[in-house]
Amino acid sequence: MSNESSQPTDELIERYFLDPQSLSDAEQATLIQALRENPDVRNRFRVGAFIDAELRFESSGEEVASPQLAPATSAGNAWPKWILAIAASLILGAIVGYLNWPAQPLPTQEKIAEKPPAQPQPEVEVTSAIAQLDVGHNQHFEPGFAPSGNEFYQGEYHLSEGEVTLTFQNGVAVSLESPARFTIVDPMRMLLDHGRARAIVPESGHGFVIQTSTMVIEDLGTEFGVVVDDEQNQELHVFAGEVRLHDQDLPPELLTENSALAWASDTKRHAITPDDRAFATSMSIGYKRWLDHSLKLRQDPAALFYFDFETDSRKSKQVINRATTGIVDDGQLTSGIWATGRWPEKGAMLFENTGDRIELDIPGKYDQITIMGWVQVNRYDFALQTVFNSIGYSPGQHHWNLTRGGSLRMGLCSQYDLTSKQTLPRNHWTHVAAQIDSHAKESVYFINGQEVGRKKWERSIPIYYGPSTIGAWGHTNRSSGELEYIRDLRGRIDEIALFSRILSTEEIREAYESGNNFQ
């Protein structure tokens, strides 16, 4: 093809990369037709696509602020003009250079022409960990293709069982479901040979790339999912923001949120319905991990009660005790609101109004007790708010309150009181736990798996509860002799358990870690 005859097509290619929306329908049809019929045009287009993708990748860091730049008015014009100007000159230079190449391209030129956009550079070796395991559920990697502990370095990985979420250095979170084969290239790029992956990309990771055998998905500030099956059938789902899809033989395509494409190796792309629920997230994996641990706790032979606040009816007054021992009956909801817990699927009890509480009766006396649960405090309205207390105040009865400042305030009647220096933040789920050991005459308290207080007693006495409440505390008015409820809790509880043994510090830490992936 002569320089003169190729000039109109070259101009269309240049305009496409500068601003795809500048092409009229007729010009787009002309370019597409040329790409289909002429291998020289496709070759020149690949050169331009490669340069365009590399420039966008290199400029995906902090943008240069310029008051003279007009704001972007479309996705096709979303890059600063100085970048586009450089891209234009480089693309034009590449095209002009191509027109002067010999009839038989040199090997190095052929390599560049066939190289897809954002192709990884194997000669650049990253020796530090690129990503960390954020959360996993029943995960297993094949020997020789496994991470080093929780650290993922540059290399290939084979996930044979379970699900994982990896957090990259730049904050990008990628959730993968087994079976999956993938390669981590660098903090901005990974290859997906097989499996299902979902990427959630913060601003610090804009430009992140997932590459498959036939396509390169370039993030433009988004959340998207990619599927590659055994036959290399592929799907791309965009849940938020935008991505740019690069293909070896087709022009780059911009996909916006709530759109999806699918294709096989021998078929054209076609639109499909995006399916957000078909891809795992850190939250969904965390919920499954918590469910497994929940089953373990409720089946513990020392469990006196285990309330997970799940119900079939939000009108129910029965709070089911899931502990399998049958020692403590179900709780009775006097007042309170069935609500949502740490995950969308998880139930909770909201204590909002005066006197909101769950009443229960705990028989027996115990030498050792462990209490733990998850609490979210909305407000601190009173000097003391009750989490879980005995109604009485006799020697050996345990009380667990929160101060107006958010500290834990705990005590064993006639033995000790303890106020933690650490506090529970408002409107955030917090794991709390206590070990109360009559043999050792010592109590230890925890927030989010970390010890926050320790108290020695003077003498050994048994621990007991009897009639108790979760929520507002009941006490007998000395003047009237009637039972009154005060110290109202203002917040939610979505898990609380009581055991007749000392759970180790490691078990308490495990309970916290198994339940903390809720956001």
C-alpha positions as CSV (number, residue, x, y, z in Angstrom):
1,M,0.0,0.0,0.0
2,S,1.4,3.4,-0.9
3,N,1.9,6.3,1.5
4,E,-0.7,8.3,-0.4
5,S,-3.4,5.6,-0.4
6,S,-2.9,4.8,3.3
7,Q,-3.0,8.4,4.5
8,P,-6.8,8.6,5.1
9,T,-6.8,5.4,7.1
10,D,-3.8,6.6,9.1
11,E,-5.6,9.8,9.9
12,L,-8.6,7.7,11.1
13,I,-6.4,5.6,13.4
14,E,-4.7,8.7,14.8
15,R,-8.1,10.4,15.5
16,Y,-9.4,7.2,17.1
17,F,-6.7,7.1,19.8
18,L,-6.9,10.8,20.4
19,D,-10.7,10.8,20.8
20,P,-12.8,7.8,19.6
21,Q,-16.0,10.0,19.7
22,S,-14.6,12.3,17.1
23,L,-15.2,9.7,14.4
24,S,-18.6,9.9,12.6
25,D,-20.6,6.7,12.0
26,A,-19.4,6.6,8.4
27,E,-15.7,7.0,9.5
28,Q,-16.1,4.3,12.1
29,A,-17.5,2.0,9.5
30,T,-14.6,2.8,7.1
31,L,-12.0,2.1,9.8
32,I,-13.7,-1.2,10.8
33,Q,-13.9,-2.3,7.2
34,A,-10.2,-1.5,6.6
35,L,-9.3,-3.5,9.8
36,R,-11.2,-6.5,8.6
37,E,-9.9,-6.5,5.0
38,N,-6.3,-5.2,5.2
39,P,-3.6,-6.9,7.4
40,D,-1.3,-3.8,7.0
41,V,-4.0,-1.6,8.6
42,R,-4.4,-4.1,11.4
43,N,-0.7,-4.2,12.0
44,R,-0.5,-0.3,12.1
45,F,-3.5,-0.3,14.5
46,R,-1.8,-2.7,16.8
47,V,1.3,-0.5,16.9
48,G,-0.9,2.5,17.8
49,A,-2.9,0.5,20.4
50,F,0.3,-0.7,22.1
51,I,1.8,2.8,22.3
52,D,-1.6,4.2,23.6
53,A,-1.9,1.5,26.3
54,E,1.7,2.0,27.4
55,L,1.3,5.7,27.7
56,R,-1.9,5.4,29.7
57,F,-0.2,2.8,32.0
58,E,2.8,5.1,32.6
59,S,0.5,8.0,33.3
60,S,-1.8,6.1,35.7
61,G,0.0,7.5,38.8
62,E,-0.6,10.9,40.3
63,E,-2.0,13.2,37.6
64,V,-0.5,16.7,37.1
65,A,-2.9,19.3,38.1
66,S,-3.3,22.1,35.5
67,P,-5.8,24.9,35.9
68,Q,-5.7,25.4,32.1
69,L,-7.0,21.9,31.3
70,A,-10.7,21.7,30.6
71,P,-12.6,19.0,32.5
72,A,-13.2,15.8,30.7
73,T,-16.6,15.7,29.0
74,S,-16.7,12.0,28.0
75,A,-14.9,8.7,28.6
76,G,-13.1,9.0,25.3
77,N,-11.5,12.3,26.4
78,A,-10.7,11.4,30.0
79,W,-7.0,12.0,29.8
80,P,-5.0,15.3,30.2
81,K,-4.3,17.0,26.8
82,W,-0.6,16.9,27.4
83,I,-0.6,13.1,27.5
84,L,-2.8,13.0,24.4
85,A,-0.4,15.3,22.6
86,I,2.5,13.0,23.4
87,A,0.5,10.0,22.4
88,A,-0.5,11.7,19.1
89,S,3.1,12.6,18.2
90,L,4.4,9.1,19.1
91,I,1.6,7.3,17.3
92,L,2.0,9.5,14.2
93,G,5.8,8.9,14.4
94,A,5.2,5.1,14.7
95,I,2.9,5.2,11.7
96,V,5.3,7.3,9.5
97,G,8.1,5.0,10.5
98,Y,6.1,2.0,9.6
99,L,5.4,3.4,6.1
100,N,9.2,3.6,5.6
101,W,9.9,0.1,6.8
102,P,11.2,-2.5,4.3
103,A,8.8,-5.0,2.8
104,Q,10.0,-7.7,5.1
105,P,9.9,-6.4,8.7
106,L,12.8,-6.8,10.9
107,P,12.4,-9.4,13.7
108,T,12.4,-6.7,16.4
109,Q,9.7,-4.8,14.5
110,E,7.5,-7.9,14.2
111,K,7.8,-8.5,17.9
112,I,6.6,-5.1,18.7
113,A,3.7,-5.3,16.2
114,E,2.4,-8.6,17.6
115,K,2.8,-7.5,21.3
116,P,-0.6,-6.9,22.9
117,P,-1.2,-3.8,25.0
118,A,0.2,-3.8,28.5
119,Q,2.2,-7.0,27.8
120,P,4.2,-7.9,31.0
121,Q,8.0,-7.4,30.9
122,P,9.6,-10.7,32.2
123,E,13.0,-9.2,32.5
124,V,11.8,-6.9,35.4
125,E,11.9,-9.1,38.6
126,V,10.2,-8.0,41.7
127,T,11.8,-9.5,44.8
128,S,9.5,-8.1,47.5
129,A,6.0,-9.3,48.3
130,I,3.5,-7.7,45.8
131,A,0.3,-8.8,47.6
132,Q,-0.9,-10.1,50.9
133,L,-3.7,-12.6,51.7
134,D,-6.5,-10.5,53.1
135,V,-9.0,-13.3,53.8
136,G,-9.5,-16.9,52.7
137,H,-12.0,-19.7,53.1
138,N,-10.9,-23.4,52.9
139,Q,-8.1,-22.3,50.5
140,H,-5.5,-24.8,49.2
141,F,-2.8,-24.1,46.7
142,E,-1.0,-26.8,44.6
143,P,2.6,-27.6,45.8
144,G,5.1,-25.5,43.9
145,F,2.4,-22.9,43.1
146,A,1.6,-21.6,46.6
147,P,2.3,-18.4,48.4
148,S,4.9,-17.9,51.1
149,G,2.7,-17.9,54.1
150,N,0.3,-15.0,53.5
151,E,2.7,-13.2,51.0
152,F,2.4,-13.3,47.3
153,Y,5.5,-12.6,45.2
154,Q,6.0,-12.3,41.5
155,G,5.1,-15.7,40.0
156,E,2.5,-18.3,39.1
157,Y,-0.1,-19.6,41.6
158,H,-2.6,-22.5,41.3
159,L,-5.6,-22.3,43.7
160,S,-7.1,-25.8,43.8
161,E,-9.7,-25.3,46.6
162,G,-11.5,-22.5,48.3
163,E,-11.6,-18.8,47.8
164,V,-9.1,-16.0,48.6
165,T,-8.9,-12.2,48.5
166,L,-5.4,-10.7,47.8
167,T,-4.6,-7.1,48.6
168,F,-1.9,-5.5,46.5
169,Q,0.6,-2.9,47.6
170,N,-1.5,-0.2,45.9
171,G,-4.7,-1.2,47.7
172,V,-6.2,-3.2,44.8
173,A,-8.3,-6.2,46.1
174,V,-8.6,-9.2,43.9
175,S,-10.9,-12.1,44.9
176,L,-10.4,-15.4,43.3
177,E,-12.4,-18.7,43.4
178,S,-11.0,-22.1,42.8
179,P,-10.0,-23.6,40.6
180,A,-7.8,-20.7,39.4
181,R,-4.4,-20.3,37.8
182,F,-2.9,-16.9,37.8
183,T,0.4,-15.0,37.6
184,I,1.3,-11.9,39.6
185,V,3.5,-9.7,37.4
186,D,3.8,-6.6,39.4
187,P,1.6,-4.3,41.6
188,M,-0.3,-3.1,38.6
189,R,-0.7,-6.3,36.6
190,M,-1.7,-9.9,36.8
191,L,-2.5,-12.7,34.3
192,L,-5.5,-14.9,34.6
193,D,-5.1,-18.3,32.8
194,H,-8.1,-19.9,34.3
195,G,-10.7,-19.1,37.0
196,R,-13.0,-16.4,38.2
197,A,-11.6,-13.1,39.6
198,R,-13.1,-9.9,40.8
199,A,-11.0,-6.7,41.1
200,I,-12.0,-3.7,43.4
201,V,-9.7,-0.9,42.4
202,P,-9.2,2.3,44.6
203,E,-7.9,5.5,43.3
204,S,-4.3,4.5,44.2
205,G,-4.6,1.5,41.8
206,H,-6.1,3.2,38.8
207,G,-4.6,1.6,35.6
208,F,-4.5,-1.9,37.2
209,V,-4.6,-4.6,34.5
210,I,-5.9,-8.2,34.4
211,Q,-4.7,-10.0,31.2
212,T,-6.0,-13.3,29.7
213,S,-5.0,-15.2,26.7
214,T,-7.0,-13.0,24.3
215,M,-7.7,-9.7,26.1
216,V,-6.2,-7.0,28.4
217,I,-8.6,-5.3,30.8
218,E,-7.3,-1.9,31.8
219,D,-8.9,-0.4,34.9
220,L,-10.1,3.2,34.6
221,G,-11.4,3.5,38.2
222,T,-13.8,0.6,38.7
223,E,-14.9,-2.8,40.0
224,F,-15.0,-5.6,37.5
225,G,-15.1,-9.4,37.2
226,V,-13.3,-11.7,34.7
227,V,-14.1,-15.3,33.9
228,V,-11.9,-17.8,32.0
229,D,-13.1,-21.4,31.8
230,D,-11.4,-24.6,30.7
231,E,-12.2,-24.0,27.0
232,Q,-10.9,-20.4,27.2
233,N,-14.5,-19.0,27.0
234,Q,-14.3,-15.6,28.6
235,E,-16.5,-13.0,30.3
236,L,-16.0,-9.5,31.5
237,H,-18.5,-7.9,33.9
238,V,-18.2,-4.2,34.9
239,F,-20.0,-3.5,38.2
240,A,-18.8,0.1,38.7
241,G,-16.8,2.7,36.9
242,E,-15.2,2.0,33.5
243,V,-12.6,-0.4,32.0
244,R,-10.9,-0.4,28.6
245,L,-10.8,-3.7,26.9
246,H,-7.9,-4.4,24.5
247,D,-8.0,-7.2,22.0
248,Q,-5.2,-8.3,19.6
249,D,-7.4,-8.0,16.5
250,L,-10.0,-5.4,17.4
251,P,-10.0,-1.7,18.4
252,P,-10.0,-1.0,22.2
253,E,-13.5,-0.9,23.6
254,L,-14.7,1.1,26.6
255,L,-17.1,-0.6,29.0
256,T,-19.1,1.2,31.6
257,E,-20.8,0.1,34.8
258,N,-23.7,-2.4,34.6
259,S,-22.4,-3.9,31.3
260,A,-20.9,-7.3,30.4
261,L,-19.5,-9.1,27.4
262,A,-18.9,-12.8,26.7
263,W,-17.1,-14.7,23.9
264,A,-15.4,-17.9,23.0
265,S,-12.2,-18.3,21.1
266,D,-14.0,-18.8,17.9
267,T,-17.0,-16.4,18.3
268,K,-17.5,-12.7,18.4
269,R,-18.2,-10.7,21.6
270,H,-21.8,-10.5,22.6
271,A,-23.5,-8.6,25.4
272,I,-24.7,-10.5,28.5
273,T,-26.4,-9.5,31.8
274,P,-23.8,-8.5,34.4
275,D,-24.0,-10.8,37.5
276,D,-22.6,-9.2,40.6
277,R,-23.5,-12.2,42.8
278,A,-21.5,-14.6,40.6
279,F,-18.2,-13.2,41.9
280,A,-16.8,-13.5,45.4
281,T,-15.7,-10.4,47.4
282,S,-13.7,-10.1,50.6
283,M,-17.0,-9.7,52.5
284,S,-18.6,-12.8,51.1
285,I,-15.5,-14.9,51.7
286,G,-15.3,-13.5,55.3
287,Y,-18.9,-14.4,55.9
288,K,-18.3,-18.0,54.9
289,R,-15.2,-18.2,57.1
290,W,-17.3,-16.8,60.0
291,L,-20.0,-19.4,59.4
292,D,-17.5,-22.2,59.7
293,H,-16.2,-20.8,63.0
294,S,-19.7,-20.1,64.3
295,L,-20.5,-23.8,63.9
296,K,-17.4,-24.7,65.8
297,L,-18.3,-22.4,68.7
298,R,-21.9,-23.5,69.1
299,Q,-20.8,-27.2,69.2
300,D,-18.2,-26.6,71.9
301,P,-19.1,-28.9,74.9
302,A,-18.5,-26.0,77.3
303,A,-20.9,-23.6,75.5
304,L,-23.7,-22.4,77.8
305,F,-25.3,-20.1,75.3
306,Y,-24.5,-19.0,71.8
307,F,-26.8,-16.3,70.2
308,D,-26.3,-15.5,66.6
309,F,-29.5,-13.4,66.3
310,E,-30.7,-15.2,63.2
311,T,-34.5,-15.5,63.0
312,D,-37.2,-16.6,60.6
313,S,-39.6,-13.9,61.7
314,R,-38.7,-10.3,62.8
315,K,-41.8,-10.4,64.9
316,S,-40.4,-13.3,67.0
317,K,-40.0,-12.9,70.8
318,Q,-37.7,-15.9,71.0
319,V,-34.0,-15.6,70.6
320,I,-32.7,-19.0,69.8
321,N,-29.7,-20.4,71.8
322,R,-27.7,-22.2,69.2
323,A,-25.4,-24.0,71.8
324,T,-25.9,-27.7,71.5
325,T,-25.5,-28.4,75.2
326,G,-29.1,-27.5,76.1
327,I,-28.0,-26.0,79.5
328,V,-29.5,-22.6,79.0
329,D,-32.9,-22.0,77.5
330,D,-33.7,-19.7,74.6
331,G,-33.7,-16.0,75.5
332,Q,-36.9,-14.0,75.6
333,L,-37.0,-10.6,73.7
334,T,-38.9,-8.1,75.9
335,S,-38.2,-5.3,73.5
336,G,-35.7,-4.6,70.7
337,I,-35.5,-4.6,66.9
338,W,-34.3,-7.4,64.7
339,A,-31.7,-5.8,62.4
340,T,-28.8,-6.4,60.1
341,G,-25.4,-7.4,61.5
342,R,-21.8,-7.3,60.2
343,W,-22.8,-8.7,56.8
344,P,-25.9,-8.1,54.7
345,E,-26.9,-11.8,55.3
346,K,-26.2,-11.6,59.1
347,G,-28.9,-10.9,61.7
348,A,-28.4,-8.7,64.8
349,M,-30.4,-7.2,67.6
350,L,-30.8,-3.4,67.8
351,F,-31.2,-1.9,71.3
352,E,-32.5,1.6,70.8
353,N,-35.4,2.3,73.1
354,T,-35.8,2.5,76.9
355,G,-35.8,-1.0,78.5
356,D,-34.8,-2.9,75.3
357,R,-33.4,-6.2,76.5
358,I,-33.2,-10.0,76.2
359,E,-34.0,-11.9,79.4
360,L,-32.5,-15.3,80.1
361,D,-31.8,-17.6,83.1
362,I,-28.4,-19.2,83.5
363,P,-28.4,-22.0,86.0
364,G,-25.4,-23.3,88.0
365,K,-22.1,-22.1,89.4
366,Y,-18.8,-22.2,87.6
367,D,-15.1,-22.0,88.4
368,Q,-14.2,-20.7,84.9
369,I,-16.1,-18.5,82.4
370,T,-15.3,-17.0,79.0
371,I,-17.6,-14.4,77.4
372,M,-17.2,-13.0,74.0
373,G,-19.2,-11.2,71.3
374,W,-19.5,-8.5,68.7
375,V,-20.9,-5.1,69.6
376,Q,-21.6,-1.9,67.7
377,V,-22.4,1.1,69.9
378,N,-24.3,3.9,68.2
379,R,-24.4,6.4,71.1
380,Y,-23.2,6.7,74.7
381,D,-26.3,8.2,76.4
382,F,-25.7,7.2,80.0
383,A,-22.9,7.0,82.5
384,L,-23.1,3.2,82.2
385,Q,-24.7,1.1,79.5
386,T,-25.2,-2.7,79.9
387,V,-23.9,-5.3,77.5
388,F,-24.5,-8.4,79.6
389,N,-25.3,-8.4,83.4
390,S,-26.7,-10.5,86.1
391,I,-29.9,-8.9,87.5
392,G,-28.7,-9.5,91.0
393,Y,-25.6,-8.1,92.7
394,S,-24.5,-10.9,95.0
395,P,-21.0,-12.1,95.6
396,G,-19.7,-14.0,92.5
397,Q,-22.1,-12.4,90.0
398,H,-20.5,-10.8,86.9
399,H,-21.4,-7.4,85.3
400,W,-20.3,-6.1,82.0
401,N,-21.0,-2.4,81.2
402,L,-19.6,0.4,79.0
403,T,-18.8,3.9,80.3
404,R,-20.0,7.1,78.7
405,G,-16.4,7.5,77.3
406,G,-16.6,4.0,75.7
407,S,-14.4,2.0,78.1
408,L,-15.2,-1.5,79.2
409,R,-16.4,-1.4,82.9
410,M,-16.4,-4.9,84.3
411,G,-16.6,-6.5,87.7
412,L,-17.2,-9.6,89.9
413,C,-19.4,-8.6,92.8
414,S,-17.5,-8.4,96.1
415,Q,-14.2,-9.0,94.3
416,Y,-13.2,-6.3,91.9
417,D,-14.1,-3.6,89.4
418,L,-12.0,-2.8,86.3
419,T,-12.2,0.0,83.7
420,S,-10.2,-0.4,80.5
421,K,-8.1,2.4,79.1
422,Q,-9.0,1.3,75.5
423,T,-12.4,2.3,74.3
424,L,-15.1,1.1,71.8
425,P,-15.5,3.5,68.9
426,R,-19.0,4.5,67.9
427,N,-20.7,3.0,64.9
428,H,-18.1,0.3,64.4
429,W,-18.3,-3.4,65.1
430,T,-15.9,-4.4,67.9
431,H,-15.1,-7.8,69.3
432,V,-15.0,-8.0,73.1
433,A,-14.1,-11.0,75.3
434,A,-13.3,-11.9,78.9
435,Q,-11.6,-14.8,80.7
436,I,-12.8,-15.1,84.4
437,D,-10.9,-17.8,86.3
438,S,-11.8,-18.5,89.9
439,H,-9.0,-21.0,90.3
440,A,-6.4,-18.5,89.3
441,K,-8.3,-15.7,90.9
442,E,-7.8,-13.6,87.8
443,S,-9.8,-11.9,85.0
444,V,-8.5,-10.8,81.7
445,Y,-10.4,-8.7,79.2
446,F,-9.9,-8.2,75.4
447,I,-10.9,-5.8,72.6
448,N,-10.4,-7.0,69.0
449,G,-8.3,-10.0,70.2
450,Q,-5.9,-7.8,72.2
451,E,-5.6,-7.8,76.0
452,V,-6.8,-4.5,77.5
453,G,-7.1,-5.3,81.2
454,R,-6.1,-7.8,83.8
455,K,-7.2,-8.1,87.4
456,K,-6.2,-10.3,90.3
457,W,-8.8,-11.3,93.0
458,E,-8.3,-11.6,96.7
459,R,-10.1,-14.9,97.2
460,S,-11.6,-17.7,95.1
461,I,-15.4,-17.8,94.8
462,P,-17.6,-19.5,92.2
463,I,-19.1,-17.5,89.4
464,Y,-22.8,-17.5,88.7
465,Y,-25.5,-15.5,86.9
466,G,-29.0,-16.7,87.5
467,P,-31.6,-14.3,85.9
468,S,-29.7,-12.0,83.5
469,T,-30.2,-9.6,80.7
470,I,-28.5,-8.7,77.4
471,G,-29.3,-5.0,77.1
472,A,-31.0,-2.9,79.8
473,W,-30.0,-4.0,83.3
474,G,-32.7,-4.9,85.8
475,H,-32.3,-4.1,89.5
476,T,-34.6,-3.9,92.5
477,N,-35.7,-0.4,93.6
478,R,-34.9,-0.2,97.3
479,S,-37.8,2.1,98.0
480,S,-40.6,0.3,96.1
481,G,-39.2,-3.1,96.0
482,E,-40.0,-3.3,92.3
483,L,-37.7,-4.4,89.4
484,E,-36.6,-1.5,87.3
485,Y,-34.5,-1.4,84.1
486,I,-31.8,1.2,83.5
487,R,-28.4,1.5,81.8
488,D,-30.0,1.1,78.3
489,L,-27.6,0.0,75.5
490,R,-27.7,2.1,72.4
491,G,-26.4,-0.1,69.6
492,R,-26.4,-3.6,68.1
493,I,-25.1,-7.1,69.1
494,D,-25.0,-9.7,66.4
495,E,-23.1,-12.5,68.3
496,I,-22.6,-13.3,72.0
497,A,-21.5,-16.5,73.7
498,L,-20.8,-17.8,77.2
499,F,-18.6,-20.8,77.9
500,S,-17.9,-22.7,81.2
501,R,-14.2,-22.9,80.5
502,I,-11.3,-20.6,79.8
503,L,-10.8,-20.1,76.0
504,S,-7.2,-19.5,75.3
505,T,-5.8,-16.2,74.1
506,E,-5.3,-17.9,70.7
507,E,-8.9,-19.0,70.6
508,I,-10.1,-15.5,71.4
509,R,-7.8,-14.1,68.7
510,E,-9.1,-16.7,66.2
511,A,-12.7,-15.7,67.0
512,Y,-11.9,-12.1,66.2
513,E,-10.0,-12.9,63.0
514,S,-12.7,-15.2,61.8
515,G,-15.3,-12.5,62.2
516,N,-13.6,-9.3,61.2
517,N,-14.0,-9.3,57.3
518,F,-17.2,-7.5,57.2
519,Q,-16.3,-4.4,55.2
